[in-house]
Structures are given as C-alpha cells and as structure tokens.
Amino acid sequence: MRALAEFIMRGRVQATLVVAGSAALPLLFWLSAAAGCLVLLRRGSDALGVLGVGVLSALICWHFQKDPSVLLVLLGSCGLALVLRVGHSWNRVLLASVAIALLCVAILGAFFSPFIDAVTQELVKVLPLMLGEAYQQLSVDQRANLASLIAPLVIGSIAMMFQVFSVLCLILGRYWQASLYNPGGFGREFRQIRIPKGPLMLLWALMFVGPVLSPQMWIMVPFCSVVLVLAGLALMHGLVAQKRLANFWLVGVYVTLLPLMHLLVPLLVVMATVDSLVDFRGRLAPKDADNGPANGEG
C-alpha cells in the first residue's frame, strides 16, 4: 500500500490516473476516494485539478451505471479531508460525517425516490414473514405506522453506508500521508479521538430524545452511532498502546465486529460515552506523550 501511495504522490498525472481511473472501475470507488483524500491532505488547493477529473469520472459512472456511490463517497471523504486539512481535530471530522450522511439522505430522496419506493414496497410485503405472529397482533394503524418507517430506514441505511465509507477512505488517505511523511503519526492521531461532553450530549439527544419527538428522527440513530463506535475503537487502540498489550486484543475486536455487531456496537457506544466523561487515556497518559499531527508538517 505504501508503494501505491508513493505512486500517487509522484506527480499530478499519476494522482489523476489513480483518482479518475479507480472511479471508473467497478468496486474501486474506495481507492479513488482514498487517493483523493491523500492528494488533498498533502497538496491543498493544488489538488483541485486532480479532484475535478475524479468528480467528472464519478459523474460519468453515475450516468451510465446509475450508481451514485462513487460520487457520494468521493465528495464525502474529500469534504471530511478538507475539515482535517484546515486544522480541525478528528472529533470534528467524525461529527461532520453526520452532516455528510444527512446530505446523502437529501440526494437519495431527490434523485432515487423510485428505487427507494421499490425497495420499500418489497420490504413491506415481507414484513408479515419477518415478524411472524407479532405482526398479526398489530392493529391496522400500527401496521401503517410501521410501514411508514420503512422508507426512512432504507434511506438511512444507505446513507450510513456512504458515511462509513467516507470516513474509512479518509482514514486510509491519512494513513498513507503519515506513512510517507510522518511514520507512526496516524496511530498517535487516531488514538487521541475522544468526543467532548457537549457534542456527546447532542449525539445522545439526537439518538434517544429525537425519535420520541418524531418517528422520522430514528434516521439519526445510525448516523450518531457511527461517530461513537469509531470513538470507542479509538479508545481501545489507545488503551492497548498505553498498556503495551498484545495486538491480539484489537484483532479479536475487528474479527468479531461483524458477526457480533449487535453486541459490540452498543458496547463500543457505551465505552465512548464513559470515556468522554472520564477520559481514561488522559488519566493514564505520560506527561511527555507525543501528540503531534500525522501530516508530517506540524
């Protein structure tokens, strides 16, 4: 991967080839977005030409393949990279990812309503099979209310996927930048992620108070959960590094994250919440800890 990063940063032609070429190839949209983040993080405004060609390639892909994934992830990840580039912390980057998800919701609702409606109708048809006897016990009004939530949940699930990919592509781009210009910098930077108390209270309000006020606010639950899950993972990385534990613990978390998502995601959310209030890493960190940026410039 380092060799690929070196190739991207060798010149404008190489960077454009990777960003635009990957955007045009199926299943390589993540590489286009990560390469775009790397160039933007390192070159700033000089990367606009490269990103412009990449956006054009993504638009062509959208037109012919009817797939907005390439464009949304490229723009989302580069938008987050711009937040990081101007000097904001990863805490603000993760919070900004919620805005990226909401923007994806608006785009999906505006341009892909026929697709969303088709998926919603199919899910409504299979609800009796999925819920079994519980569905039969619902009243007519309850069934109608349940059906009305399907479309927002479909849109929210797709938007959350774009949010996650945008953040992961930025992480890859930042990792490449650190490996080229400041080895080890990204690890130190990632381990410092900790959501401040004010934004934490806002996230929890959106997740648990919002749905009570309006059923449509359920869409905010996955968006806010992504922020807290990543903060929880950063906490685990930080504790493992500070305690000099074996990487076996981190490998175990990532291996079991997908199959045991229903257990680990709430656990990570709780860990991130408690850490925001207690600051485990701050209490354990040595006073001379190196907290420099990962870009190799500061």
Phi, psi and omega per residue, in radians:
M1 nan -0.580 3.107
R2 -1.125 -0.672 3.122
A3 -1.079 -0.667 3.106
L4 -1.144 -0.728 3.110
A5 -1.103 -0.705 3.104
E6 -1.103 -0.681 3.118
F7 -1.120 -0.740 -3.130
I8 -1.079 -0.717 -3.068
M9 -1.515 0.072 -3.125
R10 -1.217 -0.526 3.138
G11 3.131 3.018 -3.094
R12 -1.118 -0.678 -3.120
V13 -1.119 -0.787 -3.139
Q14 -1.124 -0.747 3.134
A15 -1.108 -0.752 3.125
T16 -1.116 -0.681 3.130
L17 -1.058 -0.763 -3.114
V18 -1.271 -0.816 -3.082
V19 -1.129 -0.897 -3.096
A20 -1.323 -0.687 -3.126
G21 -1.151 -0.745 3.120
S22 -1.157 -0.584 3.114
A23 -1.138 -0.489 -3.108
A24 -1.513 -0.200 -3.088
L25 -1.741 2.399 3.134
P26 -1.052 2.428 3.036
L27 1.195 0.150 3.098
L28 -1.978 0.310 3.130
F29 -1.058 -0.556 3.141
W30 -1.136 -0.625 3.114
L31 -1.193 -0.695 3.085
S32 -1.058 -0.795 -3.116
A33 -1.174 -0.743 3.141
A34 -1.138 -0.714 3.098
A35 -1.138 -0.711 3.074
G36 -1.066 -0.701 3.100
C37 -1.112 -0.744 3.133
L38 -1.041 -0.840 -3.119
V39 -1.132 -0.731 -3.127
L40 -1.167 -0.734 3.141
L41 -1.112 -0.635 -3.066
R42 -1.535 -0.694 -2.996
R43 -1.789 -0.275 3.138
G44 1.150 -2.287 -3.082
S45 -1.116 -0.372 3.109
D46 -1.168 -0.257 -3.120
A47 -1.501 -0.073 -3.040
L48 -1.084 -0.654 3.120
G49 -1.115 -0.773 3.114
V50 -1.097 -0.789 -3.130
L51 -1.173 -0.593 3.103
G52 -1.074 -0.741 3.095
V53 -1.155 -0.663 3.101
G54 -1.118 -0.725 3.101
V55 -1.119 -0.703 3.097
L56 -1.075 -0.757 3.093
S57 -1.091 -0.692 3.122
A58 -1.163 -0.649 3.098
L59 -1.140 -0.707 3.086
I60 -1.101 -0.710 3.092
C61 -1.081 -0.733 3.106
W62 -1.074 -0.745 -3.084
H63 -1.144 -0.792 -3.027
F64 -1.534 -0.615 -3.086
Q65 -1.739 -0.103 -3.129
K66 0.989 0.610 -3.095
D67 -2.170 1.997 -3.120
P68 -1.494 -0.005 -3.025
S69 -1.004 -0.785 -3.074
V70 -1.051 -0.858 -3.085
L71 -1.183 -0.782 -3.073
L72 -1.152 -0.721 3.142
V73 -1.235 -0.693 3.114
L74 -1.082 -0.859 -3.140
L75 -1.187 -0.694 -3.133
G76 -1.126 -0.831 -3.119
S77 -1.173 -0.700 3.132
C78 -1.219 -0.573 3.049
G79 -1.105 -0.730 3.078
L80 -1.182 -0.646 3.098
A81 -1.091 -0.618 3.112
L82 -1.144 -0.682 3.077
V83 -1.056 -0.751 3.127
L84 -1.214 -0.643 -3.099
R85 -1.106 -0.656 -3.082
V86 -1.393 0.024 2.990
G87 1.932 0.039 3.117
H88 -1.342 2.743 -3.111
S89 -1.386 2.958 3.077
W90 -1.123 -0.458 3.077
N91 -1.012 -0.823 3.139
R92 -1.229 -0.569 3.089
V93 -1.086 -0.793 3.138
L94 -1.140 -0.689 3.091
L95 -1.148 -0.639 3.098
A96 -1.155 -0.438 3.116
S97 -1.119 -0.449 3.065
V98 -1.143 -0.708 3.079
A99 -1.127 -0.641 3.075
I100 -1.072 -0.746 3.124
A101 -1.108 -0.718 3.110
L102 -1.141 -0.642 3.071
L103 -1.120 -0.689 3.077
C104 -1.107 -0.653 3.084
V105 -1.040 -0.802 -3.137
A106 -1.099 -0.718 -3.131
I107 -1.182 -0.746 3.141
L108 -1.123 -0.730 3.125
G109 -1.167 -0.546 -3.088
A110 -1.452 -0.649 -2.988
F111 -1.918 -0.270 -3.029
F112 -2.253 0.509 3.139
S113 -1.067 -0.663 3.086
P114 -1.059 -0.725 3.116
F115 -1.144 -0.777 3.136
I116 -1.083 -0.733 3.130
D117 -1.098 -0.702 -3.134
A118 -1.131 -0.776 3.117
V119 -1.126 -0.701 -3.141
T120 -1.093 -0.770 3.131
Q121 -1.075 -0.694 3.120
E122 -1.164 -0.685 3.132
L123 -1.202 -0.652 3.099
V124 -1.095 -0.635 3.130
K125 -1.141 -0.603 -3.079
V126 -1.627 -0.008 3.114
L127 -0.988 -0.767 3.116
P128 -1.039 -0.614 3.121
L129 -1.282 -0.640 -3.107
M130 -1.244 -0.698 -3.057
L131 -1.650 -0.320 3.079
G132 1.112 -2.279 -3.080
E133 -1.158 -0.521 3.133
A134 -1.065 -0.626 3.118
Y135 -1.201 -0.652 -3.135
Q136 -1.156 -0.458 -3.123
Q137 -1.442 -0.159 3.134
L138 -1.343 2.582 3.069
S139 -1.346 3.013 3.138
V140 -1.101 -0.732 3.127
D141 -1.145 -0.694 3.125
Q142 -1.142 -0.667 3.094
R143 -1.152 -0.680 3.120
A144 -1.154 -0.724 3.110
N145 -1.118 -0.698 3.109
L146 -1.114 -0.743 3.133
A147 -1.138 -0.580 -3.127
S148 -1.220 -0.326 3.135
L149 -1.511 -0.217 -3.049
I150 -1.123 -0.850 -3.094
A151 -1.035 -0.851 3.088
P152 -1.043 -0.626 3.137
L153 -1.215 -0.644 3.091
V154 -1.116 -0.853 3.125
I155 -1.083 -0.739 -3.135
G156 -1.117 -0.681 3.134
S157 -1.132 -0.752 3.125
I158 -1.161 -0.754 3.132
A159 -1.119 -0.660 3.100
M160 -1.106 -0.670 3.091
M161 -1.046 -0.766 3.103
F162 -1.136 -0.669 3.096
Q163 -1.057 -0.820 -3.119
V164 -1.108 -0.796 3.141
F165 -1.112 -0.665 3.127
S166 -1.081 -0.769 3.138
V167 -1.188 -0.742 -3.121
L168 -1.141 -0.671 3.104
C169 -1.151 -0.670 3.067
L170 -1.126 -0.713 3.105
I171 -1.042 -0.764 3.122
L172 -1.123 -0.768 3.113
G173 -1.087 -0.714 3.116
R174 -1.182 -0.658 3.100
Y175 -1.098 -0.754 3.078
W176 -1.052 -0.770 -3.126
Q177 -1.054 -0.789 -3.141
A178 -1.160 -0.694 -3.119
S179 -1.138 -0.516 -3.141
L180 -1.456 -0.677 -2.944
Y181 -2.095 -0.224 -3.123
N182 -2.766 1.262 -3.072
P183 -0.931 2.310 -3.126
G184 1.501 -0.158 -3.081
G185 -1.178 -0.660 -3.104
F186 -1.146 -0.700 3.128
G187 -1.033 -0.767 3.107
R188 -1.112 -0.699 -3.115
E189 -1.160 -0.782 -3.105
F190 -1.143 -0.664 -3.097
R191 -1.212 -0.213 3.126
Q192 -1.534 -0.108 -3.085
I193 -1.087 2.177 3.105
R194 -2.727 2.113 -3.081
I195 -1.282 2.166 3.099
P196 -1.095 2.860 -3.032
K197 -1.121 -0.727 -3.121
G198 -1.051 -0.978 3.072
P199 -1.049 -0.563 3.106
L200 -1.082 -0.785 3.123
M201 -1.096 -0.638 3.102
L202 -1.144 -0.751 3.123
L203 -1.075 -0.785 -3.137
W204 -1.160 -0.627 3.090
A205 -1.123 -0.742 3.121
L206 -1.138 -0.591 -3.077
M207 -1.379 -0.631 -2.965
F208 -2.077 -0.499 3.102
V209 -1.553 -0.711 -3.124
G210 -0.946 -0.866 3.139
P211 -1.075 -0.460 3.095
V212 -1.233 -0.652 -3.136
L213 -1.320 -0.624 -3.128
S214 -2.638 2.210 3.114
P215 -1.009 -0.485 -3.140
Q216 -1.144 -0.334 -3.124
M217 -1.306 -0.112 3.057
W218 -1.014 -0.423 -3.109
I219 -1.123 -0.374 -3.122
M220 -1.380 -0.324 -3.072
V221 -1.053 -0.916 3.135
P222 -1.146 -0.612 -3.127
F223 -1.093 -0.801 3.134
C224 -1.242 -0.561 3.127
S225 -1.117 -0.632 3.120
V226 -1.019 -0.762 3.140
V227 -1.062 -0.818 -3.072
L228 -1.272 -0.584 3.094
V229 -1.125 -0.767 3.113
L230 -1.141 -0.655 3.073
A231 -1.138 -0.644 3.082
G232 -1.141 -0.700 3.086
L233 -1.138 -0.686 3.091
A234 -1.083 -0.675 3.096
L235 -1.067 -0.774 -3.137
M236 -1.123 -0.744 3.090
H237 -1.062 -0.719 -3.129
G238 -1.141 -0.756 -3.135
L239 -1.182 -0.690 3.111
V240 -1.104 -0.701 3.138
A241 -1.210 -0.745 -3.103
Q242 -1.197 -0.655 -3.133
K243 -1.529 -0.033 -3.139
R244 0.956 0.765 3.110
L245 -1.445 2.852 3.119
A246 -1.216 2.567 3.117
N247 -1.165 -0.109 3.090
F248 -0.949 -0.639 -3.107
W249 -1.156 -0.711 3.121
L250 -1.219 -0.717 3.105
V251 -1.041 -0.736 3.132
G252 -1.077 -0.685 3.129
V253 -1.114 -0.839 -3.073
Y254 -1.224 -0.598 3.131
V255 -1.178 -0.645 -3.083
T256 -1.640 -0.018 -3.044
L257 -1.108 -0.786 -3.119
L258 -1.262 -0.919 -3.114
P259 -1.160 -0.471 -3.130
L260 -2.003 0.591 -3.067
M261 -1.041 -0.647 -3.090
H262 -1.149 -0.329 3.096
L263 -1.760 -0.749 -3.040
L264 -1.316 -0.626 -3.123
V265 -1.075 -0.881 3.074
P266 -1.051 -0.623 3.130
L267 -1.127 -0.769 3.121
L268 -1.135 -0.656 3.102
V269 -1.093 -0.769 3.128
V270 -1.147 -0.723 3.123
M271 -1.087 -0.752 3.113
A272 -1.120 -0.655 3.131
T273 -1.147 -0.822 -3.141
V274 -1.131 -0.688 3.136
D275 -1.125 -0.608 3.093
S276 -1.088 -0.569 -3.119
L277 -1.525 -0.563 -3.017
V278 -1.835 -0.591 -3.108
D279 1.098 1.252 -3.140
F280 -1.057 -0.819 -3.065
R281 -1.173 -0.637 3.111
G282 -1.121 -0.606 3.137
R283 -1.272 -0.521 -3.060
L284 -1.694 -0.268 -3.018
A285 -1.245 2.460 3.024
P286 -1.193 2.695 -3.058
K287 -1.177 -0.424 -3.112
D288 -1.754 0.451 -3.116
A289 -1.117 2.497 3.139
D290 -1.541 1.970 -3.126
N291 -2.009 0.557 -3.104
G292 -1.242 2.877 -3.131
P293 -1.263 2.884 -3.082
A294 -1.604 -0.044 -3.024
N295 -1.477 -0.117 3.125
G296 1.289 0.225 -3.081
E297 -2.051 -0.177 -3.072
G298 -2.174 nan nan
